[in-house]
Amino acid sequence: MKRLWSNRSGNGLPLTVAMVLAVLMVSCAIYEYMRLTIIASGVRDAVQSAIVEVATENYDEVYPGLREGYSGGYRYSGGWQQRVSTGDVWRRLDGILGLTPQGGQHEKAAGGQMEYALSGLSIQIRNAPLAPASIGEANKFQAETEIHLEVPLSFGWSALPSMKATLQVKAGYTPKF
């Protein structure tokens, strides 16, 4: 039996090549997953930075109510009216991420090819109530956003569909004192 196995020179080469190719394919899939995770994390962080700027921009509208013990963005002009702004988040994202508007979406290109695209930005400002009955149960001033991210895969030679994800980010204004 030992002689049969020892007299087969060259038979391990196809198995070695197959194993190397399998390891390469698994490595490519892992690197692609890491690339997608890094892009999604970077976009989420940029959106969070932009929405935090919106929340802090509204602080001057929120501050007058804080003096009386609330944290809502209201102005008195013949009656109390909400006074909050969603800001220009697209302009901020274009500056932070280096995006260019293309039709209904904003794209990031690298090497002449689309790296990722953002679309469907929606912002909702939740204003704190004016003079809540219970301060502990009242909603705080908060900005919520939702954006759609599409990243074409570089692994799979265009046979696989793009990664599409919806990112949700929340930011709020909490008074320090």
C-alpha positions as CSV (number, residue, x, y, z in Angstrom):
1,M,0.0,0.0,0.0
2,K,2.8,2.4,0.9
3,R,4.5,1.7,-2.5
4,L,1.3,2.7,-4.3
5,W,1.1,6.1,-2.7
6,S,4.8,6.8,-2.9
7,N,5.0,6.0,-6.7
8,R,2.5,8.7,-7.8
9,S,4.7,11.7,-8.4
10,G,2.9,14.8,-9.8
11,N,-0.6,13.8,-8.6
12,G,-0.6,16.5,-5.9
13,L,-0.2,19.4,-8.3
14,P,-3.9,19.6,-9.5
15,L,-5.1,19.4,-5.9
16,T,-2.7,22.1,-4.8
17,V,-3.8,24.4,-7.6
18,A,-7.5,23.8,-6.7
19,M,-6.8,24.6,-3.1
20,V,-4.9,27.8,-3.9
21,L,-7.8,28.9,-6.2
22,A,-10.3,28.2,-3.5
23,V,-8.4,30.2,-1.0
24,L,-8.1,33.1,-3.4
25,M,-11.9,33.0,-4.1
26,V,-12.7,33.0,-0.4
27,S,-10.1,35.8,0.2
28,C,-11.7,37.9,-2.6
29,A,-15.1,37.5,-1.0
30,I,-13.9,38.5,2.4
31,Y,-12.1,41.6,1.0
32,E,-15.3,42.6,-0.9
33,Y,-17.3,42.2,2.3
34,M,-14.8,44.4,4.1
35,R,-14.9,47.0,1.3
36,L,-18.7,47.2,1.5
37,T,-18.6,47.5,5.3
38,I,-16.1,50.3,5.2
39,I,-18.1,52.2,2.5
40,A,-21.3,51.8,4.4
41,S,-19.7,52.9,7.7
42,G,-18.1,55.9,6.1
43,V,-21.3,57.0,4.5
44,R,-23.2,56.5,7.8
45,D,-20.6,58.6,9.7
46,A,-20.8,61.4,7.1
47,V,-24.7,61.4,7.2
48,Q,-24.5,61.5,11.0
49,S,-22.0,64.4,10.9
50,A,-24.4,66.3,8.5
51,I,-27.5,65.6,10.6
52,V,-25.7,66.6,13.8
53,E,-24.9,69.9,12.1
54,V,-28.6,70.3,11.4
55,A,-29.5,69.6,15.0
56,T,-26.9,72.1,16.3
57,E,-27.9,74.7,13.8
58,N,-31.4,74.6,15.3
59,Y,-30.0,75.2,18.8
60,D,-30.5,79.0,18.5
61,E,-34.2,78.3,18.0
62,V,-34.3,75.7,20.8
63,Y,-32.3,77.8,23.3
64,P,-35.0,80.4,24.1
65,G,-37.3,77.7,25.3
66,L,-34.6,76.2,27.5
67,R,-34.5,79.3,29.6
68,E,-38.1,78.5,30.7
69,G,-37.4,74.8,31.1
70,Y,-38.3,73.2,27.8
71,S,-36.2,72.3,24.8
72,G,-38.5,72.8,21.9
73,G,-37.8,75.0,18.9
74,Y,-40.6,77.6,19.0
75,R,-40.9,81.3,18.3
76,Y,-43.6,83.7,19.6
77,S,-45.1,85.9,16.9
78,G,-48.7,86.4,17.7
79,G,-48.8,82.8,18.9
80,W,-46.3,80.0,19.5
81,Q,-45.1,78.4,16.2
82,Q,-42.6,75.7,15.6
83,R,-39.3,77.1,14.3
84,V,-37.0,74.4,13.1
85,S,-35.0,73.9,9.9
86,T,-33.8,70.7,8.1
87,G,-30.8,72.5,6.6
88,D,-29.1,71.6,3.4
89,V,-27.9,68.1,4.1
90,W,-27.2,67.2,0.5
91,R,-24.7,70.2,0.2
92,R,-23.0,69.0,3.3
93,L,-22.8,65.4,2.1
94,D,-21.5,66.5,-1.3
95,G,-18.7,68.4,0.5
96,I,-17.9,65.7,3.0
97,L,-17.9,62.7,0.7
98,G,-17.0,64.4,-2.6
99,L,-20.3,63.5,-4.3
100,T,-21.6,64.8,-7.7
101,P,-25.3,65.0,-8.5
102,Q,-26.3,62.6,-11.3
103,G,-30.0,62.6,-12.0
104,G,-32.0,61.8,-8.9
105,Q,-28.9,60.5,-6.9
106,H,-25.5,61.7,-5.8
107,E,-22.6,59.5,-6.9
108,K,-19.0,59.0,-5.7
109,A,-16.7,58.1,-8.6
110,A,-13.3,56.6,-8.4
111,G,-11.2,55.9,-11.5
112,G,-14.0,56.9,-13.8
113,Q,-16.4,54.3,-12.3
114,M,-19.2,54.7,-9.8
115,E,-18.0,53.7,-6.3
116,Y,-21.4,54.2,-4.6
117,A,-24.5,56.3,-5.0
118,L,-26.8,57.9,-2.4
119,S,-30.5,58.7,-3.0
120,G,-33.8,59.1,-1.2
121,L,-32.7,61.4,1.6
122,S,-35.5,62.1,4.0
123,I,-35.2,64.2,7.2
124,Q,-37.7,64.3,10.0
125,I,-37.3,66.8,12.8
126,R,-39.1,65.9,16.0
127,N,-39.6,69.0,18.0
128,A,-40.1,68.8,21.8
129,P,-43.5,69.9,23.0
130,L,-44.0,73.4,24.2
131,A,-44.7,73.3,28.0
132,P,-45.0,69.5,28.4
133,A,-47.1,68.3,31.3
134,S,-44.4,65.8,32.4
135,I,-40.8,66.8,31.5
136,G,-39.5,63.2,32.1
137,E,-41.9,61.7,29.5
138,A,-41.6,64.5,26.9
139,N,-39.9,63.9,23.6
140,K,-36.5,65.6,23.2
141,F,-35.5,67.6,20.1
142,Q,-34.3,65.1,17.6
143,A,-33.4,64.9,13.9
144,E,-33.9,61.6,12.1
145,T,-32.7,60.8,8.6
146,E,-33.0,57.9,6.2
147,I,-30.9,57.5,3.0
148,H,-30.5,54.8,0.4
149,L,-27.0,53.5,-0.4
150,E,-26.2,51.5,-3.5
151,V,-22.7,50.0,-4.0
152,P,-21.8,48.0,-7.1
153,L,-19.9,44.9,-6.3
154,S,-16.4,44.6,-7.7
155,F,-16.4,40.8,-7.0
156,G,-18.4,38.5,-9.2
157,W,-17.7,40.3,-12.5
158,S,-21.0,42.1,-12.7
159,A,-23.0,38.8,-12.3
160,L,-24.0,39.8,-8.8
161,P,-26.4,42.6,-8.1
162,S,-25.4,45.8,-6.3
163,M,-25.6,46.0,-2.6
164,K,-28.5,48.2,-1.6
165,A,-29.0,49.4,1.9
166,T,-31.1,51.9,3.8
167,L,-29.2,53.8,6.4
168,Q,-31.0,55.4,9.4
169,V,-29.3,58.0,11.5
170,K,-30.6,59.9,14.5
171,A,-29.1,63.0,16.2
172,G,-30.5,65.2,18.9
173,Y,-29.9,68.3,20.8
174,T,-29.4,67.9,24.5
175,P,-28.8,71.0,26.5
176,K,-25.6,70.9,28.6
177,F,-27.1,72.8,31.5
